Amino acid sequence: TARRTGTGRDVLAAGEPEEDFSRLAGATSVASVRAIRETHVAVVGAGRNGSRMVQLLAGAGFGRIDVIDDDVIESSNLDAMDCVVREDVGCTKASRVASFAHRLRPEQIVVASIEKPVTAEEAIAAIRRCTIVVTAVDADSPRLFVSLLAARYLLPHLDIACGVVRTTTGRRLAGDIRFLLPGDGCLHCAAGGLPDESRARRELLASPRALRLEPVLAWHEEGNRLGSL
């Protein structure tokens, strides 16, 4: 295959179609695209934000993506989740999102699903191996746990959260995106903390068989949350 030196159409590997990453390479550089191909991303949470993140990462050609989530797809997820269809209701989010992402570039990337809590041994091992970890979860206990792991193992950590909340003036789309580099610390000490860190720590440290101190609430019963986009 011809090689056009100095352009975004440079061939990245023998036999790889030139057009696959030509626009990305043109916007950044061939070196950037090669670095992406060598990057291992662990995505914790495969709901609305997480599924979109996995799809974007796969499209850009990140070399390995581990999708970590033990939750199952419900019909209320179908209005905004990527990578899933109605037949996927009842299946785990991680398995269906990972399967879809793998089909985007099966010959170029590895996409694996870990259908267990982030505190499971397999999930921790995947996070330790990764180059960067992304959290897109709707609870603070897994967010705190991943933040502590990222700080311990010096991993870049991107945390993404959003939702529609009730305020005194009506509905408001709230977003909270934090990016911590190795050495910055964790979400608690370097990025403003968490809304209820004491509860997150209790949930994180509690035995699986322990009685809950707080009732289990449906998503629409949690504080001022009205919905998700």
C-alpha positions in Angstrom: 0.0 0.0 0.0 1.3 3.5 -0.9 2.6 5.6 1.9 2.1 9.4 1.7 4.6 10.9 4.1 3.5 13.9 6.1 -0.3 13.6 5.6 -3.1 12.2 7.6 -3.4 9.4 5.1 -0.2 7.7 6.2 -0.6 4.0 6.4 -0.5 3.0 10.1 0.2 -0.7 9.6 0.8 -3.1 6.8 -2.4 -3.9 5.0 -4.5 -1.5 6.9 -6.9 0.6 4.7 -5.7 4.2 4.4 -9.1 5.7 4.9 -9.9 4.1 8.3 -8.1 6.8 10.3 -7.3 9.4 7.7 -9.5 12.1 9.2 -8.4 11.5 12.7 -4.7 11.5 11.7 -5.3 14.6 9.6 -6.8 16.4 12.6 -4.1 15.2 15.1 -1.2 13.3 13.6 -0.2 9.9 12.6 1.8 9.6 15.8 -1.3 10.3 17.8 -3.3 7.6 16.0 -0.5 5.1 16.6 -0.5 6.1 20.3 -4.2 5.6 20.5 -3.8 2.1 19.0 -1.5 1.3 21.9 -3.8 2.6 24.6 -5.7 0.4 27.0 -8.9 2.0 28.4 -11.0 0.6 31.2 -14.6 2.0 31.2 -16.5 1.6 34.4 -20.2 1.9 33.8 -21.9 1.1 30.5 -25.1 3.2 30.8 -25.8 6.3 28.9 -22.5 8.0 29.3 -20.5 4.8 29.4 -22.0 3.3 26.3 -21.4 6.5 24.3 -17.8 6.6 25.6 -17.1 3.0 24.5 -18.6 3.6 21.1 -16.4 6.6 20.6 -13.3 4.8 21.8 -13.9 1.9 19.5 -14.5 4.1 16.5 -11.2 6.0 17.2 -9.3 2.6 17.3 -8.2 2.4 20.9 -6.2 -0.8 21.1 -8.1 -2.4 24.1 -11.2 -1.5 25.9 -12.5 -3.2 29.0 -16.1 -2.5 29.8 -16.9 -3.1 33.5 -20.6 -3.2 34.7 -22.7 -5.8 36.5 -26.0 -4.0 35.8 -28.6 -5.3 33.3 -30.4 -3.4 30.5 -33.9 -2.3 31.3 -36.5 -0.9 28.9 -35.9 2.6 30.4 -32.3 2.5 29.2 -33.2 2.2 25.5 -34.1 5.9 25.0 -30.5 7.0 25.3 -28.0 4.1 25.6 -25.8 3.4 22.6 -24.9 0.0 21.3 -28.1 -1.8 22.4 -31.5 -2.7 21.0 -34.8 -3.9 22.6 -33.7 -7.6 22.3 -30.9 -6.8 24.7 -33.3 -6.0 27.6 -32.4 -8.3 30.5 -28.8 -8.8 29.3 -25.9 -7.3 31.1 -24.9 -3.8 29.9 -21.2 -4.7 29.7 -21.7 -7.7 27.5 -23.9 -6.0 24.9 -22.0 -2.7 24.7 -18.7 -4.6 24.4 -20.1 -6.9 21.7 -21.3 -4.0 19.6 -18.0 -2.1 20.0 -16.0 -5.1 19.0 -18.0 -5.4 15.8 -16.9 -1.9 14.8 -13.3 -2.9 14.4 -12.9 -6.6 15.1 -9.6 -6.9 13.2 -8.0 -3.9 15.0 -9.1 -3.7 18.6 -9.9 -6.0 21.6 -13.0 -5.3 23.5 -13.7 -7.3 26.7 -16.6 -7.2 29.1 -16.4 -7.8 32.9 -19.9 -8.4 34.1 -19.1 -7.9 37.8 -18.9 -5.1 40.3 -15.9 -2.9 40.1 -14.7 -4.2 43.4 -14.4 -7.8 41.9 -10.9 -9.2 41.4 -11.3 -9.3 37.6 -12.3 -5.6 37.5 -9.5 -4.5 39.7 -7.0 -6.4 37.6 -8.3 -4.8 34.4 -8.0 -1.3 35.9 -4.4 -2.0 37.1 -3.5 -3.1 33.5 -5.0 -0.1 31.8 -3.5 3.1 30.5 -6.4 5.3 31.5 -9.6 4.6 33.5 -13.0 6.2 32.8 -15.9 6.2 35.3 -19.4 6.8 34.0 -21.5 5.6 37.0 -24.6 6.8 38.8 -23.4 6.0 42.4 -20.5 7.5 44.4 -19.2 4.3 46.0 -17.8 2.8 42.7 -16.7 6.3 41.7 -14.7 6.7 45.0 -13.3 3.2 44.7 -11.9 3.7 41.2 -10.6 7.1 42.2 -8.6 5.5 45.0 -7.3 2.8 42.7 -6.2 5.4 40.1 -4.4 7.4 42.7 -2.6 4.3 44.0 -1.5 3.0 40.6 -0.8 6.4 39.1 -3.5 6.2 36.4 -5.1 9.1 34.6 -8.8 9.1 35.7 -11.7 10.7 33.7 -14.9 10.9 35.7 -18.1 11.8 33.8 -21.5 12.4 35.4 -24.7 14.2 34.2 -28.4 14.4 34.9 -31.5 16.5 34.9 -32.2 17.9 38.3 -34.9 19.9 40.0 -34.0 23.4 41.1 -35.9 26.4 42.5 -36.2 27.7 39.0 -37.2 24.5 37.2 -35.3 21.8 35.4 -31.5 22.1 34.9 -29.1 19.9 33.1 -26.2 19.3 35.5 -22.8 18.1 34.4 -19.7 17.1 36.4 -16.6 16.1 34.5 -13.3 15.8 36.2 -9.9 14.6 34.9 -7.1 13.8 37.2 -3.5 13.1 36.1 -1.2 10.8 38.1 0.0 12.7 41.2 -3.1 14.9 41.3 -4.7 12.8 44.0 -8.2 11.4 44.1 -11.7 12.9 43.7 -11.8 13.5 47.4 -8.6 15.3 48.0 -8.0 17.1 44.7 -11.3 17.6 42.8 -13.9 18.9 45.2 -14.9 15.7 46.9 -18.2 13.9 46.6 -21.7 15.0 47.6 -22.0 12.4 50.4 -18.6 10.8 50.7 -19.3 9.3 54.2 -22.2 7.3 52.7 -20.0 6.2 49.7 -17.3 5.0 52.1 -19.8 3.1 54.2 -21.3 1.3 51.2 -17.8 0.5 49.9 -16.5 -1.0 53.1 -19.7 -2.8 54.1 -19.9 -6.6 53.9 -22.0 -7.9 51.1 -24.3 -9.5 53.7 -24.5 -6.4 56.0 -27.8 -4.8 56.5 -28.1 -1.5 54.7 -28.3 1.7 56.8 -30.2 3.5 54.0 -33.2 2.3 52.0 -32.6 1.2 48.4 -34.2 3.9 46.2 -35.3 3.9 42.6 -33.5 6.4 40.4 -36.4 8.9 40.4 -36.5 8.8 44.2 -32.9 10.0 44.7 -32.8 13.6 45.8 -33.7 16.2 43.1 -33.0 13.9 40.1 -35.7 14.1 37.5 -34.2 12.1 34.6 -31.2 11.5 32.4 -30.1 12.7 28.9 
